Amino acid sequence: MEPILLYLLIINLLTLFIWGYDKQMAKKNSQRISEIRLFLLVFFGGLLGGILGILLFRHKISKLIFLLKFCVVGLLHLILLRFVLRILWN
């Protein structure tokens, strides 16, 4: 498997796990994962994991500002990914 694909698989699984963990912590009114950390995971490759986390756990789905920020970070991730892939495969 290509190293970049392995990295994306791992970061997306990690992002999905952390999204689920944060949802459980929200239900318990316990210590939460900061939004900036969630966004950093998305920016550095966990976009699909974040999308699945939002949909599967229905986490942060009613927070419009969060969803807008998520879309901006996701778009930045896609731009970064395109840049990295262009460098690696040219």
PyMOL Python script that loads the backbone (N, CA, C, O; Angstrom):
from pymol import cmd

cmd.read_pdbstr("""\
ATOM      1  N   MET A   1       0.853  -1.184   0.000  1.00  0.00           N
ATOM      2  CA  MET A   1       0.000   0.000   0.000  1.00  0.00           C
ATOM      3  C   MET A   1       0.893   1.239   0.000  1.00  0.00           C
ATOM      4  O   MET A   1       1.909   1.289   0.693  1.00  0.00           O
ATOM      5  N   GLU A   2       0.502   2.219  -0.775  1.00  0.00           N
ATOM      6  CA  GLU A   2       1.235   3.483  -0.817  1.00  0.00           C
ATOM      7  C   GLU A   2       1.255   4.112   0.574  1.00  0.00           C
ATOM      8  O   GLU A   2       0.244   4.073   1.277  1.00  0.00           O
ATOM      9  N   PRO A   3       2.385   4.691   0.986  1.00  0.00           N
ATOM     10  CA  PRO A   3       2.468   5.316   2.313  1.00  0.00           C
ATOM     11  C   PRO A   3       1.420   6.402   2.537  1.00  0.00           C
ATOM     12  O   PRO A   3       0.891   6.536   3.640  1.00  0.00           O
ATOM     13  N   ILE A   4       1.117   7.180   1.494  1.00  0.00           N
ATOM     14  CA  ILE A   4       0.125   8.261   1.655  1.00  0.00           C
ATOM     15  C   ILE A   4      -1.262   7.679   1.908  1.00  0.00           C
ATOM     16  O   ILE A   4      -2.031   8.234   2.693  1.00  0.00           O
ATOM     17  N   LEU A   5      -1.587   6.568   1.253  1.00  0.00           N
ATOM     18  CA  LEU A   5      -2.892   5.933   1.467  1.00  0.00           C
ATOM     19  C   LEU A   5      -2.982   5.316   2.867  1.00  0.00           C
ATOM     20  O   LEU A   5      -4.023   5.390   3.519  1.00  0.00           O
ATOM     21  N   LEU A   6      -1.901   4.719   3.313  1.00  0.00           N
ATOM     22  CA  LEU A   6      -1.866   4.172   4.664  1.00  0.00           C
ATOM     23  C   LEU A   6      -2.038   5.281   5.698  1.00  0.00           C
ATOM     24  O   LEU A   6      -2.786   5.133   6.664  1.00  0.00           O
ATOM     25  N   TYR A   7      -1.338   6.393   5.482  1.00  0.00           N
ATOM     26  CA  TYR A   7      -1.475   7.543   6.380  1.00  0.00           C
ATOM     27  C   TYR A   7      -2.928   8.029   6.429  1.00  0.00           C
ATOM     28  O   TYR A   7      -3.474   8.260   7.507  1.00  0.00           O
ATOM     29  N   LEU A   8      -3.547   8.181   5.255  1.00  0.00           N
ATOM     30  CA  LEU A   8      -4.930   8.663   5.208  1.00  0.00           C
ATOM     31  C   LEU A   8      -5.890   7.686   5.884  1.00  0.00           C
ATOM     32  O   LEU A   8      -6.830   8.106   6.559  1.00  0.00           O
ATOM     33  N   LEU A   9      -5.662   6.404   5.706  1.00  0.00           N
ATOM     34  CA  LEU A   9      -6.498   5.403   6.380  1.00  0.00           C
ATOM     35  C   LEU A   9      -6.388   5.544   7.893  1.00  0.00           C
ATOM     36  O   LEU A   9      -7.400   5.563   8.593  1.00  0.00           O
ATOM     37  N   ILE A  10      -5.162   5.643   8.397  1.00  0.00           N
ATOM     38  CA  ILE A  10      -4.944   5.729   9.845  1.00  0.00           C
ATOM     39  C   ILE A  10      -5.515   7.025  10.415  1.00  0.00           C
ATOM     40  O   ILE A  10      -6.193   6.995  11.442  1.00  0.00           O
ATOM     41  N   ILE A  11      -5.256   8.157   9.770  1.00  0.00           N
ATOM     42  CA  ILE A  11      -5.727   9.439  10.306  1.00  0.00           C
ATOM     43  C   ILE A  11      -7.256   9.518  10.270  1.00  0.00           C
ATOM     44  O   ILE A  11      -7.865  10.126  11.151  1.00  0.00           O
ATOM     45  N   ASN A  12      -7.879   8.909   9.258  1.00  0.00           N
ATOM     46  CA  ASN A  12      -9.340   8.920   9.197  1.00  0.00           C
ATOM     47  C   ASN A  12      -9.963   8.022  10.261  1.00  0.00           C
ATOM     48  O   ASN A  12     -10.981   8.379  10.854  1.00  0.00           O
ATOM     49  N   LEU A  13      -9.360   6.865  10.507  1.00  0.00           N
ATOM     50  CA  LEU A  13      -9.855   5.998  11.585  1.00  0.00           C
ATOM     51  C   LEU A  13      -9.672   6.672  12.946  1.00  0.00           C
ATOM     52  O   LEU A  13     -10.552   6.600  13.804  1.00  0.00           O
ATOM     53  N   LEU A  14      -8.542   7.316  13.135  1.00  0.00           N
ATOM     54  CA  LEU A  14      -8.283   8.044  14.384  1.00  0.00           C
ATOM     55  C   LEU A  14      -9.287   9.187  14.567  1.00  0.00           C
ATOM     56  O   LEU A  14      -9.819   9.388  15.659  1.00  0.00           O
ATOM     57  N   THR A  15      -9.537   9.924  13.495  1.00  0.00           N
ATOM     58  CA  THR A  15     -10.496  11.032  13.560  1.00  0.00           C
ATOM     59  C   THR A  15     -11.888  10.527  13.903  1.00  0.00           C
ATOM     60  O   THR A  15     -12.575  11.115  14.738  1.00  0.00           O
ATOM     61  N   LEU A  16     -12.306   9.448  13.269  1.00  0.00           N
ATOM     62  CA  LEU A  16     -13.620   8.866  13.559  1.00  0.00           C
ATOM     63  C   LEU A  16     -13.706   8.421  15.018  1.00  0.00           C
ATOM     64  O   LEU A  16     -14.709   8.672  15.686  1.00  0.00           O
ATOM     65  N   PHE A  17     -12.666   7.767  15.509  1.00  0.00           N
ATOM     66  CA  PHE A  17     -12.631   7.329  16.903  1.00  0.00           C
ATOM     67  C   PHE A  17     -12.726   8.526  17.856  1.00  0.00           C
ATOM     68  O   PHE A  17     -13.483   8.485  18.826  1.00  0.00           O
ATOM     69  N   ILE A  18     -11.975   9.571  17.588  1.00  0.00           N
ATOM     70  CA  ILE A  18     -11.972  10.739  18.473  1.00  0.00           C
ATOM     71  C   ILE A  18     -13.309  11.467  18.419  1.00  0.00           C
ATOM     72  O   ILE A  18     -13.768  11.995  19.432  1.00  0.00           O
ATOM     73  N   TRP A  19     -13.935  11.499  17.251  1.00  0.00           N
ATOM     74  CA  TRP A  19     -15.263  12.109  17.140  1.00  0.00           C
ATOM     75  C   TRP A  19     -16.257  11.339  18.028  1.00  0.00           C
ATOM     76  O   TRP A  19     -17.058  11.945  18.740  1.00  0.00           O
ATOM     77  N   GLY A  20     -16.199  10.020  17.978  1.00  0.00           N
ATOM     78  CA  GLY A  20     -17.074   9.198  18.818  1.00  0.00           C
ATOM     79  C   GLY A  20     -16.772   9.377  20.292  1.00  0.00           C
ATOM     80  O   GLY A  20     -17.686   9.450  21.114  1.00  0.00           O
ATOM     81  N   TYR A  21     -15.492   9.448  20.630  1.00  0.00           N
ATOM     82  CA  TYR A  21     -15.087   9.667  22.027  1.00  0.00           C
ATOM     83  C   TYR A  21     -15.613  11.009  22.519  1.00  0.00           C
ATOM     84  O   TYR A  21     -16.134  11.097  23.631  1.00  0.00           O
ATOM     85  N   ASP A  22     -15.483  12.052  21.708  1.00  0.00           N
ATOM     86  CA  ASP A  22     -15.963  13.373  22.110  1.00  0.00           C
ATOM     87  C   ASP A  22     -17.473  13.373  22.296  1.00  0.00           C
ATOM     88  O   ASP A  22     -17.987  14.042  23.193  1.00  0.00           O
ATOM     89  N   LYS A  23     -18.185  12.632  21.461  1.00  0.00           N
ATOM     90  CA  LYS A  23     -19.649  12.529  21.611  1.00  0.00           C
ATOM     91  C   LYS A  23     -19.998  11.866  22.952  1.00  0.00           C
ATOM     92  O   LYS A  23     -20.908  12.314  23.650  1.00  0.00           O
ATOM     93  N   GLN A  24     -19.272  10.799  23.304  1.00  0.00           N
ATOM     94  CA  GLN A  24     -19.513  10.138  24.596  1.00  0.00           C
ATOM     95  C   GLN A  24     -19.232  11.082  25.755  1.00  0.00           C
ATOM     96  O   GLN A  24     -19.979  11.107  26.734  1.00  0.00           O
ATOM     97  N   MET A  25     -18.161  11.858  25.651  1.00  0.00           N
ATOM     98  CA  MET A  25     -17.814  12.813  26.704  1.00  0.00           C
ATOM     99  C   MET A  25     -18.876  13.915  26.802  1.00  0.00           C
ATOM    100  O   MET A  25     -19.165  14.407  27.893  1.00  0.00           O
ATOM    101  N   ALA A  26     -19.450  14.297  25.668  1.00  0.00           N
ATOM    102  CA  ALA A  26     -20.510  15.308  25.664  1.00  0.00           C
ATOM    103  C   ALA A  26     -21.748  14.783  26.389  1.00  0.00           C
ATOM    104  O   ALA A  26     -22.397  15.521  27.129  1.00  0.00           O
ATOM    105  N   LYS A  27     -22.073  13.509  26.176  1.00  0.00           N
ATOM    106  CA  LYS A  27     -23.227  12.905  26.845  1.00  0.00           C
ATOM    107  C   LYS A  27     -23.040  12.851  28.356  1.00  0.00           C
ATOM    108  O   LYS A  27     -24.007  12.951  29.112  1.00  0.00           O
ATOM    109  N   LYS A  28     -21.786  12.691  28.793  1.00  0.00           N
ATOM    110  CA  LYS A  28     -21.479  12.585  30.223  1.00  0.00           C
ATOM    111  C   LYS A  28     -21.154  13.930  30.861  1.00  0.00           C
ATOM    112  O   LYS A  28     -20.844  13.993  32.051  1.00  0.00           O
ATOM    113  N   ASN A  29     -21.224  15.013  30.072  1.00  0.00           N
ATOM    114  CA  ASN A  29     -20.820  16.338  30.549  1.00  0.00           C
ATOM    115  C   ASN A  29     -19.412  16.299  31.134  1.00  0.00           C
ATOM    116  O   ASN A  29     -19.147  16.885  32.184  1.00  0.00           O
ATOM    117  N   SER A  30     -18.523  15.608  30.446  1.00  0.00           N
ATOM    118  CA  SER A  30     -17.156  15.414  30.911  1.00  0.00           C
ATOM    119  C   SER A  30     -16.192  16.244  30.062  1.00  0.00           C
ATOM    120  O   SER A  30     -16.609  17.000  29.184  1.00  0.00           O
ATOM    121  N   GLN A  31     -14.901  16.090  30.340  1.00  0.00           N
ATOM    122  CA  GLN A  31     -13.856  16.805  29.598  1.00  0.00           C
ATOM    123  C   GLN A  31     -13.967  16.485  28.117  1.00  0.00           C
ATOM    124  O   GLN A  31     -14.053  15.316  27.740  1.00  0.00           O
ATOM    125  N   ARG A  32     -13.964  17.521  27.265  1.00  0.00           N
ATOM    126  CA  ARG A  32     -14.182  17.360  25.830  1.00  0.00           C
ATOM    127  C   ARG A  32     -12.908  17.573  25.035  1.00  0.00           C
ATOM    128  O   ARG A  32     -11.923  18.115  25.537  1.00  0.00           O
ATOM    129  N   ILE A  33     -12.947  17.138  23.796  1.00  0.00           N
ATOM    130  CA  ILE A  33     -11.883  17.426  22.840  1.00  0.00           C
ATOM    131  C   ILE A  33     -12.170  18.825  22.282  1.00  0.00           C
ATOM    132  O   ILE A  33     -13.301  19.115  21.891  1.00  0.00           O
ATOM    133  N   SER A  34     -11.162  19.680  22.244  1.00  0.00           N
ATOM    134  CA  SER A  34     -11.386  21.046  21.755  1.00  0.00           C
ATOM    135  C   SER A  34     -11.694  21.020  20.253  1.00  0.00           C
ATOM    136  O   SER A  34     -11.248  20.135  19.523  1.00  0.00           O
ATOM    137  N   GLU A  35     -12.464  22.009  19.820  1.00  0.00           N
ATOM    138  CA  GLU A  35     -12.808  22.086  18.400  1.00  0.00           C
ATOM    139  C   GLU A  35     -11.561  22.260  17.550  1.00  0.00           C
ATOM    140  O   GLU A  35     -11.490  21.714  16.449  1.00  0.00           O
ATOM    141  N   ILE A  36     -10.585  23.003  18.032  1.00  0.00           N
ATOM    142  CA  ILE A  36      -9.365  23.204  17.251  1.00  0.00           C
ATOM    143  C   ILE A  36      -8.658  21.876  17.002  1.00  0.00           C
ATOM    144  O   ILE A  36      -8.103  21.667  15.924  1.00  0.00           O
ATOM    145  N   ARG A  37      -8.670  20.989  17.970  1.00  0.00           N
ATOM    146  CA  ARG A  37      -8.053  19.669  17.772  1.00  0.00           C
ATOM    147  C   ARG A  37      -8.831  18.835  16.761  1.00  0.00           C
ATOM    148  O   ARG A  37      -8.242  18.124  15.947  1.00  0.00           O
ATOM    149  N   LEU A  38     -10.145  18.925  16.818  1.00  0.00           N
ATOM    150  CA  LEU A  38     -10.954  18.223  15.825  1.00  0.00           C
ATOM    151  C   LEU A  38     -10.657  18.764  14.427  1.00  0.00           C
ATOM    152  O   LEU A  38     -10.523  18.001  13.470  1.00  0.00           O
ATOM    153  N   PHE A  39     -10.554  20.100  14.321  1.00  0.00           N
ATOM    154  CA  PHE A  39     -10.257  20.704  13.026  1.00  0.00           C
ATOM    155  C   PHE A  39      -8.853  20.353  12.547  1.00  0.00           C
ATOM    156  O   PHE A  39      -8.643  20.172  11.347  1.00  0.00           O
ATOM    157  N   LEU A  40      -7.890  20.255  13.458  1.00  0.00           N
ATOM    158  CA  LEU A  40      -6.528  19.879  13.064  1.00  0.00           C
ATOM    159  C   LEU A  40      -6.491  18.461  12.503  1.00  0.00           C
ATOM    160  O   LEU A  40      -5.786  18.188  11.532  1.00  0.00           O
ATOM    161  N   LEU A  41      -7.253  17.565  13.118  1.00  0.00           N
ATOM    162  CA  LEU A  41      -7.333  16.200  12.591  1.00  0.00           C
ATOM    163  C   LEU A  41      -7.904  16.195  11.169  1.00  0.00           C
ATOM    164  O   LEU A  41      -7.416  15.479  10.295  1.00  0.00           O
ATOM    165  N   VAL A  42      -8.934  16.999  10.957  1.00  0.00           N
ATOM    166  CA  VAL A  42      -9.545  17.089   9.629  1.00  0.00           C
ATOM    167  C   VAL A  42      -8.549  17.688   8.631  1.00  0.00           C
ATOM    168  O   VAL A  42      -8.393  17.177   7.521  1.00  0.00           O
ATOM    169  N   PHE A  43      -7.885  18.761   9.028  1.00  0.00           N
ATOM    170  CA  PHE A  43      -6.949  19.435   8.127  1.00  0.00           C
ATOM    171  C   PHE A  43      -5.808  18.516   7.705  1.00  0.00           C
ATOM    172  O   PHE A  43      -5.392  18.523   6.546  1.00  0.00           O
ATOM    173  N   PHE A  44      -5.307  17.729   8.646  1.00  0.00           N
ATOM    174  CA  PHE A  44      -4.162  16.874   8.345  1.00  0.00           C
ATOM    175  C   PHE A  44      -4.547  15.501   7.799  1.00  0.00           C
ATOM    176  O   PHE A  44      -3.745  14.568   7.842  1.00  0.00           O
ATOM    177  N   GLY A  45      -5.772  15.375   7.285  1.00  0.00           N
ATOM    178  CA  GLY A  45      -6.114  14.165   6.558  1.00  0.00           C
ATOM    179  C   GLY A  45      -7.366  13.447   6.989  1.00  0.00           C
ATOM    180  O   GLY A  45      -7.789  12.508   6.315  1.00  0.00           O
ATOM    181  N   GLY A  46      -7.979  13.851   8.087  1.00  0.00           N
ATOM    182  CA  GLY A  46      -9.118  13.118   8.609  1.00  0.00           C
ATOM    183  C   GLY A  46     -10.471  13.620   8.141  1.00  0.00           C
ATOM    184  O   GLY A  46     -11.455  13.520   8.874  1.00  0.00           O
ATOM    185  N   LEU A  47     -10.533  14.158   6.936  1.00  0.00           N
ATOM    186  CA  LEU A  47     -11.791  14.726   6.442  1.00  0.00           C
ATOM    187  C   LEU A  47     -12.909  13.688   6.386  1.00  0.00           C
ATOM    188  O   LEU A  47     -14.010  13.940   6.876  1.00  0.00           O
ATOM    189  N   LEU A  48     -12.641  12.535   5.801  1.00  0.00           N
ATOM    190  CA  LEU A  48     -13.692  11.504   5.712  1.00  0.00           C
ATOM    191  C   LEU A  48     -14.077  10.975   7.092  1.00  0.00           C
ATOM    192  O   LEU A  48     -15.251  10.715   7.357  1.00  0.00           O
ATOM    193  N   GLY A  49     -13.094  10.818   7.964  1.00  0.00           N
ATOM    194  CA  GLY A  49     -13.393  10.397   9.336  1.00  0.00           C
ATOM    195  C   GLY A  49     -14.263  11.413  10.058  1.00  0.00           C
ATOM    196  O   GLY A  49     -15.161  11.045  10.815  1.00  0.00           O
ATOM    197  N   GLY A  50     -13.992  12.699   9.822  1.00  0.00           N
ATOM    198  CA  GLY A  50     -14.804  13.756  10.423  1.00  0.00           C
ATOM    199  C   GLY A  50     -16.228  13.759   9.892  1.00  0.00           C
ATOM    200  O   GLY A  50     -17.187  13.908  10.650  1.00  0.00           O
ATOM    201  N   ILE A  51     -16.354  13.594   8.583  1.00  0.00           N
ATOM    202  CA  ILE A  51     -17.698  13.537   7.986  1.00  0.00           C
ATOM    203  C   ILE A  51     -18.471  12.348   8.534  1.00  0.00           C
ATOM    204  O   ILE A  51     -19.637  12.478   8.908  1.00  0.00           O
ATOM    205  N   LEU A  52     -17.823  11.187   8.582  1.00  0.00           N
ATOM    206  CA  LEU A  52     -18.488   9.999   9.136  1.00  0.00           C
ATOM    207  C   LEU A  52     -18.829  10.196  10.609  1.00  0.00           C
ATOM    208  O   LEU A  52     -19.889   9.767  11.065  1.00  0.00           O
ATOM    209  N   GLY A  53     -17.936  10.842  11.353  1.00  0.00           N
ATOM    210  CA  GLY A  53     -18.195  11.110  12.772  1.00  0.00           C
ATOM    211  C   GLY A  53     -19.413  11.997  12.970  1.00  0.00           C
ATOM    212  O   GLY A  53     -20.223  11.762  13.866  1.00  0.00           O
ATOM    213  N   ILE A  54     -19.538  13.010  12.133  1.00  0.00           N
ATOM    214  CA  ILE A  54     -20.705  13.899  12.214  1.00  0.00           C
ATOM    215  C   ILE A  54     -21.978  13.114  11.904  1.00  0.00           C
ATOM    216  O   ILE A  54     -22.983  13.247  12.602  1.00  0.00           O
ATOM    217  N   LEU A  55     -21.930  12.300  10.856  1.00  0.00           N
ATOM    218  CA  LEU A  55     -23.128  11.578  10.431  1.00  0.00           C
ATOM    219  C   LEU A  55     -23.470  10.392  11.332  1.00  0.00           C
ATOM    220  O   LEU A  55     -24.628  10.224  11.714  1.00  0.00           O
ATOM    221  N   LEU A  56     -22.481   9.571  11.675  1.00  0.00           N
ATOM    222  CA  LEU A  56     -22.746   8.373  12.476  1.00  0.00           C
ATOM    223  C   LEU A  56     -23.132   8.703  13.917  1.00  0.00           C
ATOM    224  O   LEU A  56     -24.056   8.107  14.471  1.00  0.00           O
ATOM    225  N   PHE A  57     -22.421   9.652  14.515  1.00  0.00           N
ATOM    226  CA  PHE A  57     -22.656   9.975  15.922  1.00  0.00           C
ATOM    227  C   PHE A  57     -23.600  11.162  16.094  1.00  0.00           C
ATOM    228  O   PHE A  57     -23.952  11.530  17.215  1.00  0.00           O
ATOM    229  N   ARG A  58     -24.010  11.764  14.958  1.00  0.00           N
ATOM    230  CA  ARG A  58     -24.838  12.967  14.981  1.00  0.00           C
ATOM    231  C   ARG A  58     -24.223  13.993  15.937  1.00  0.00           C
ATOM    232  O   ARG A  58     -24.907  14.621  16.745  1.00  0.00           O
ATOM    233  N   HIS A  59     -22.918  14.130  15.809  1.00  0.00           N
ATOM    234  CA  HIS A  59     -22.154  14.980  16.706  1.00  0.00           C
ATOM    235  C   HIS A  59     -21.853  16.319  16.047  1.00  0.00           C
ATOM    236  O   HIS A  59     -21.287  16.368  14.955  1.00  0.00           O
ATOM    237  N   LYS A  60     -22.228  17.391  16.709  1.00  0.00           N
ATOM    238  CA  LYS A  60     -22.016  18.760  16.250  1.00  0.00           C
ATOM    239  C   LYS A  60     -22.868  19.087  15.030  1.00  0.00           C
ATOM    240  O   LYS A  60     -22.602  20.067  14.333  1.00  0.00           O
ATOM    241  N   ILE A  61     -23.880  18.283  14.770  1.00  0.00           N
ATOM    242  CA  ILE A  61     -24.671  18.441  13.559  1.00  0.00           C
ATOM    243  C   ILE A  61     -25.615  19.653  13.635  1.00  0.00           C
ATOM    244  O   ILE A  61     -26.036  20.164  12.597  1.00  0.00           O
ATOM    245  N   SER A  62     -25.946  20.107  14.819  1.00  0.00           N
ATOM    246  CA  SER A  62     -26.856  21.245  14.956  1.00  0.00           C
ATOM    247  C   SER A  62     -26.112  22.566  15.133  1.00  0.00           C
ATOM    248  O   SER A  62     -26.744  23.615  15.259  1.00  0.00           O
ATOM    249  N   LYS A  63     -24.804  22.529  15.144  1.00  0.00           N
ATOM    250  CA  LYS A  63     -23.993  23.730  15.340  1.00  0.00           C
ATOM    251  C   LYS A  63     -23.579  24.279  13.978  1.00  0.00           C
ATOM    252  O   LYS A  63     -22.595  23.821  13.396  1.00  0.00           O
ATOM    253  N   LEU A  64     -24.330  25.262  13.467  1.00  0.00           N
ATOM    254  CA  LEU A  64     -24.098  25.790  12.125  1.00  0.00           C
ATOM    255  C   LEU A  64     -22.697  26.396  11.985  1.00  0.00           C
ATOM    256  O   LEU A  64     -22.022  26.161  10.983  1.00  0.00           O
ATOM    257  N   ILE A  65     -22.263  27.165  12.967  1.00  0.00           N
ATOM    258  CA  ILE A  65     -20.936  27.786  12.898  1.00  0.00           C
ATOM    259  C   ILE A  65     -19.853  26.707  12.824  1.00  0.00           C
ATOM    260  O   ILE A  65     -18.908  26.824  12.043  1.00  0.00           O
ATOM    261  N   PHE A  66     -19.993  25.665  13.632  1.00  0.00           N
ATOM    262  CA  PHE A  66     -19.027  24.568  13.592  1.00  0.00           C
ATOM    263  C   PHE A  66     -19.007  23.922  12.212  1.00  0.00           C
ATOM    264  O   PHE A  66     -17.934  23.654  11.669  1.00  0.00           O
ATOM    265  N   LEU A  67     -20.178  23.669  11.640  1.00  0.00           N
ATOM    266  CA  LEU A  67     -20.252  23.024  10.328  1.00  0.00           C
ATOM    267  C   LEU A  67     -19.631  23.898   9.238  1.00  0.00           C
ATOM    268  O   LEU A  67     -18.985  23.385   8.323  1.00  0.00           O
ATOM    269  N   LEU A  68     -19.824  25.216   9.332  1.00  0.00           N
ATOM    270  CA  LEU A  68     -19.194  26.124   8.363  1.00  0.00           C
ATOM    271  C   LEU A  68     -17.678  26.085   8.494  1.00  0.00           C
ATOM    272  O   LEU A  68     -16.966  26.031   7.492  1.00  0.00           O
ATOM    273  N   LYS A  69     -17.183  26.112   9.728  1.00  0.00           N
ATOM    274  CA  LYS A  69     -15.739  26.015   9.957  1.00  0.00           C
ATOM    275  C   LYS A  69     -15.220  24.669   9.447  1.00  0.00           C
ATOM    276  O   LYS A  69     -14.147  24.598   8.847  1.00  0.00           O
ATOM    277  N   PHE A  70     -15.978  23.620   9.687  1.00  0.00           N
ATOM    278  CA  PHE A  70     -15.605  22.285   9.220  1.00  0.00           C
ATOM    279  C   PHE A  70     -15.452  22.278   7.703  1.00  0.00           C
ATOM    280  O   PHE A  70     -14.490  21.717   7.178  1.00  0.00           O
ATOM    281  N   CYS A  71     -16.386  22.895   7.001  1.00  0.00           N
ATOM    282  CA  CYS A  71     -16.320  22.946   5.537  1.00  0.00           C
ATOM    283  C   CYS A  71     -15.092  23.719   5.063  1.00  0.00           C
ATOM    284  O   CYS A  71     -14.438  23.312   4.103  1.00  0.00           O
ATOM    285  N   VAL A  72     -14.774  24.825   5.726  1.00  0.00           N
ATOM    286  CA  VAL A  72     -13.591  25.607   5.351  1.00  0.00           C
ATOM    287  C   VAL A  72     -12.329  24.781   5.575  1.00  0.00           C
ATOM    288  O   VAL A  72     -11.459  24.723   4.705  1.00  0.00           O
ATOM    289  N   VAL A  73     -12.227  24.142   6.738  1.00  0.00           N
ATOM    290  CA  VAL A  73     -11.047  23.317   7.036  1.00  0.00           C
ATOM    291  C   VAL A  73     -10.971  22.136   6.066  1.00  0.00           C
ATOM    292  O   VAL A  73      -9.886  21.783   5.603  1.00  0.00           O
ATOM    293  N   GLY A  74     -12.110  21.529   5.759  1.00  0.00           N
ATOM    294  CA  GLY A  74     -12.133  20.428   4.799  1.00  0.00           C
ATOM    295  C   GLY A  74     -11.665  20.869   3.421  1.00  0.00           C
ATOM    296  O   GLY A  74     -10.925  20.148   2.752  1.00  0.00           O
ATOM    297  N   LEU A  75     -12.092  22.044   2.999  1.00  0.00           N
ATOM    298  CA  LEU A  75     -11.649  22.578   1.708  1.00  0.00           C
ATOM    299  C   LEU A  75     -10.146  22.839   1.721  1.00  0.00           C
ATOM    300  O   LEU A  75      -9.455  22.525   0.752  1.00  0.00           O
ATOM    301  N   LEU A  76      -9.640  23.408   2.806  1.00  0.00           N
ATOM    302  CA  LEU A  76      -8.194  23.625   2.935  1.00  0.00           C
ATOM    303  C   LEU A  76      -7.432  22.294   2.890  1.00  0.00           C
ATOM    304  O   LEU A  76      -6.357  22.204   2.297  1.00  0.00           O
ATOM    305  N   HIS A  77      -7.996  21.278   3.515  1.00  0.00           N
ATOM    306  CA  HIS A  77      -7.387  19.945   3.475  1.00  0.00           C
ATOM    307  C   HIS A  77      -7.295  19.428   2.037  1.00  0.00           C
ATOM    308  O   HIS A  77      -6.259  18.903   1.629  1.00  0.00           O
ATOM    309  N   LEU A  78      -8.371  19.577   1.279  1.00  0.00           N
ATOM    310  CA  LEU A  78      -8.375  19.091  -0.098  1.00  0.00           C
ATOM    311  C   LEU A  78      -7.344  19.834  -0.946  1.00  0.00           C
ATOM    312  O   LEU A  78      -6.691  19.239  -1.803  1.00  0.00           O
ATOM    313  N   ILE A  79      -7.202  21.127  -0.704  1.00  0.00           N
ATOM    314  CA  ILE A  79      -6.177  21.906  -1.415  1.00  0.00           C
ATOM    315  C   ILE A  79      -4.792  21.394  -1.041  1.00  0.00           C
ATOM    316  O   ILE A  79      -3.944  21.198  -1.912  1.00  0.00           O
ATOM    317  N   LEU A  80      -4.560  21.176   0.248  1.00  0.00           N
ATOM    318  CA  LEU A  80      -3.271  20.649   0.705  1.00  0.00           C
ATOM    319  C   LEU A  80      -3.004  19.265   0.111  1.00  0.00           C
ATOM    320  O   LEU A  80      -1.894  18.989  -0.344  1.00  0.00           O
ATOM    321  N   LEU A  81      -4.003  18.407   0.116  1.00  0.00           N
ATOM    322  CA  LEU A  81      -3.851  17.053  -0.421  1.00  0.00           C
ATOM    323  C   LEU A  81      -3.492  17.097  -1.903  1.00  0.00           C
ATOM    324  O   LEU A  81      -2.614  16.361  -2.354  1.00  0.00           O
ATOM    325  N   ARG A  82      -4.158  17.943  -2.647  1.00  0.00           N
ATOM    326  CA  ARG A  82      -3.850  18.078  -4.074  1.00  0.00           C
ATOM    327  C   ARG A  82      -2.408  18.528  -4.273  1.00  0.00           C
ATOM    328  O   ARG A  82      -1.708  18.012  -5.145  1.00  0.00           O
ATOM    329  N   PHE A  83      -1.965  19.485  -3.468  1.00  0.00           N
ATOM    330  CA  PHE A  83      -0.596  19.973  -3.553  1.00  0.00           C
ATOM    331  C   PHE A  83       0.407  18.861  -3.233  1.00  0.00           C
ATOM    332  O   PHE A  83       1.394  18.690  -3.949  1.00  0.00           O
ATOM    333  N   VAL A  84       0.158  18.115  -2.175  1.00  0.00           N
ATOM    334  CA  VAL A  84       1.073  17.028  -1.762  1.00  0.00           C
ATOM    335  C   VAL A  84       1.097  15.933  -2.836  1.00  0.00           C
ATOM    336  O   VAL A  84       2.173  15.463  -3.206  1.00  0.00           O
ATOM    337  N   LEU A  85      -0.047  15.530  -3.329  1.00  0.00           N
ATOM    338  CA  LEU A  85      -0.097  14.490  -4.355  1.00  0.00           C
ATOM    339  C   LEU A  85       0.590  14.934  -5.633  1.00  0.00           C
ATOM    340  O   LEU A  85       1.247  14.138  -6.304  1.00  0.00           O
ATOM    341  N   ARG A  86       0.439  16.191  -5.963  1.00  0.00           N
ATOM    342  CA  ARG A  86       1.097  16.718  -7.161  1.00  0.00           C
ATOM    343  C   ARG A  86       2.614  16.629  -7.035  1.00  0.00           C
ATOM    344  O   ARG A  86       3.305  16.289  -7.996  1.00  0.00           O
ATOM    345  N   ILE A  87       3.124  16.936  -5.853  1.00  0.00           N
ATOM    346  CA  ILE A  87       4.571  16.858  -5.605  1.00  0.00           C
ATOM    347  C   ILE A  87       5.038  15.403  -5.629  1.00  0.00           C
ATOM    348  O   ILE A  87       6.061  15.086  -6.236  1.00  0.00           O
ATOM    349  N   LEU A  88       4.289  14.524  -4.970  1.00  0.00           N
ATOM    350  CA  LEU A  88       4.710  13.121  -4.860  1.00  0.00           C
ATOM    351  C   LEU A  88       4.649  12.376  -6.188  1.00  0.00           C
ATOM    352  O   LEU A  88       5.492  11.518  -6.450  1.00  0.00           O
ATOM    353  N   TRP A  89       3.677  12.684  -7.019  1.00  0.00           N
ATOM    354  CA  TRP A  89       3.475  11.895  -8.229  1.00  0.00           C
ATOM    355  C   TRP A  89       3.885  12.604  -9.512  1.00  0.00           C
ATOM    356  O   TRP A  89       3.470  12.207 -10.601  1.00  0.00           O
ATOM    357  N   ASN A  90       4.691  13.642  -9.395  1.00  0.00           N
ATOM    358  CA  ASN A  90       5.241  14.300 -10.593  1.00  0.00           C
ATOM    359  C   ASN A  90       6.719  14.174 -10.635  1.00  0.00           C
ATOM    360  O   ASN A  90       7.354  14.666 -11.568  1.00  0.00           O
TER     361      ASN A  90
END
""", "prot")
cmd.dss("prot")
cmd.show_as("cartoon", "prot")
cmd.util.cbc("prot")
cmd.orient("prot")
